[in-house]
Structures are given as structure tokens and as C-alpha cells.
Amino acid sequence: MNIYVGNLPFELSEDDLRKAFESYGEVSTVKIVTDRYSGKSRGFAFVEMPDDTQGQEAIDQLNGKDLNGRSLRISKARPRDDRNNRNFR
């Protein structure tokens, strides 16, 4: 299950985020999204958990939880739009 994690503290590391999710099961990958120019966190991440039941448990338990003064927003990630099919004017 691919999980969206929003409202992250900007100083949070991928290892810290992994530890928070590993309490609920195996974590395949953690990717904090960064600004391509500055390299700084954009305040959201994606966590991949191979077991959907464990992933849902992590979402249920961590959504709204305070982490370093910020209330996490966690949900199942939606598929990324195919950028080639967008109509730009």
C-alpha cells in the first residue's frame, strides 16, 4: 500500500518517518519529497508498506497524531496523474 503523509515537520528525516511506521509493520520504502532546487523538504512524503492491513492500521493510528508539533495528515495515496494526458493552455 502506498501511503501519503502530509504536514510533516521540515526537519524530519526519512529514518525518523520509517521508525514511526515500522511500529505497525514492514516498510518497503520511505520518500520525503524535496524541492528540486533547494533540496529542502516540501513537507510531505510517501511510505510504501507491502501488507495492506498493516498499512491501513498505520493510517488509522497515525492520522492526526502530533509529531514534533505538527499534526500529521495520512491517507492512502491516490495514483499519480499521467502528465502526458493533461491539457495545458
N, C-alpha and C positions, 0 to 999 in steps of 0.2 A: 504494500500500500504506500502510495506517495502522499506525504502529509505536508501541508502548508503551515508554516509557523510565522506569524506576524507580530509586530510591535516588540521586536527584540531589543534588548539593551545593546547599544552600538559597540560596547567593549566586550561583549560575549564572544567566546571562541567556539569553533566547531567542536572541540573536545568537550567543553562545558555543556553544549547542547546535546551532544551524544550521550553524556552521562545522565542527563535528565530523562532521556527517552529509554535508555537501557534498563531503567527500573521496571519497565513494562514489557521488555522482550528484546530480541535480537534487532540490531540496527545495521542495515547494509551500508547506507551512505548518509552523510550529512553535508549539505552545501549551503553556506551562508552567501547570499547574493551580495556582490560588491560593485561599487561604482567602477566603471572601466578606466576612468582617468585618474581618480584619486586612490583607488584601491580600498576605500573605506566601506564599511558595512552599509547597506541600504535599509537595514532594519527588518529584513525578512529572510527566511531560509526554507529549504525543503529537506525533509527527512524521509528516507525510504526504509520501510520495515517489511520483511518478506511475509510475515504472518498477519493477515487482515484482522484477526481477532485481537491480537496484541496491539496492532496499530490503532484500532478503534478504542481500546482501553486507554491507550496513551492520550488520544484526543479527548476522551471523556474526562480523564483525570487532570490533564494539564491545561485545558482551555480555561482561560480566566485566571489562572494561577499567577501570583506575583513572582517575578524573577528579577532581582536587582532593581526593584522599584518600578517595574513595568508589568502591566497585566497582559499576559500572552493571549494572542488570538490564534487558535489552532483549528484546522479543519482538513478534511480530505481535499487534496489538491485537485483542481479541475484540469483537464487536458489543455495543453498549450495550443492556441490557435495557430493554424498553418499560415505563416506570414505571407506566403505566396498568393493566398486567396483573398487578401484584404484589398479593398478598393480605396486608394488614396486619391484625393483631389489635388 
